[in-house]
Amino acid sequence: MPPKLALTHFLCLPLVTSASRPQWQASLQKLESDIASSPSLQDLRFGACRPLGTLHLTIGLLSLETEEQKRAASDLLLSFGSIRNIADRKVESSRPASVTSSSTIQRSNSTRLESSKVSTIEQQTLHPQPEVLPLHITLSGLHATGSPSSTTVLYASPDDPVSRLHNLCNSIRELFKSASLLVHENRPLLLHATIINAIYNRLGDRSGTKGEPAGHGSSRRSKRRPKRIDATQLIERYTEFEWVKDFHVEKVSICKMGAERVVEAGRVVDSEYVELCHLDLP
């Protein structure tokens, strides 16, 4: 059996930008208020809600233990600028295509060479390069891993009615899989934004750790086994809730595992993942 690879980095779509931050802040404040007013969810007040700066959609897990591996992964992502065309083309192919006029085809039938040229032109006309449009998504709802009545993780799902988002992410996964850089590559893609993870809960610590405000998760996981919660009512309450609406997906990133604390004036105000590199999207 080959040695188990250490997970060091991950491919993701960051969900916090200057435009989306106010929406996320308002949504998370509402969640924390609802948790504080629910007697059965009091344990979640102490770190289980994920920090704003950590919110993302995971595309895949990576093991990059050497500088050479880091450079290879970075170069691979940065060379993948045409990925949006690939993802969008799958959607555009279902739309009506324009057709080359019959007179153009008839005039080109004089020689085999001319026929070949027209065939190429016709193919390009029938399958034009799609316009690469910005990708906008909405994160909504609240879902549990496993049973809602006994869970440790709650997450929001992206709305993706024509599969543009999934096409994009699956194409990126295939690229890294072909380069043998993706770990657990056979796992199905489940795009989700983790909102609550009980493994980060600081049980009994109501004042925060080293200046960290209560209610914001630490980048260091608790060594204790997370306490399972009954989130049935909370999930029902957030069934139609939109955490962030019309979010513009701006980039694909490779980030280092383990969020780092953001300290201002000696106080931890947030946590963020350290970015190795990113690819800007339209």
Secondary structure, DSSP 8 states (H G I E B T S, - for coil): --------EEEEEE---TTTHHHHHHHHHHHHHHHHT-GGGGGGGTTTB--GGG-EEEEEEE---SHHHHHHHHHHHHT-TTHHHHHHHHHHTTS------HHHHHHGGGSHHHHHHHHHHHHHHHS--------EEEEEEEEESS-TTSBSEEEEEE--TTSHHHHHHHHHHHHHHHTT-EESTTS-----EEEEEGGG--TT--S-STT--TTS--SS--SS----B--HHHHHHTTT-EEEEEEE--EEEEEESS-EEEEETTEEEEEE--EEEEEE--
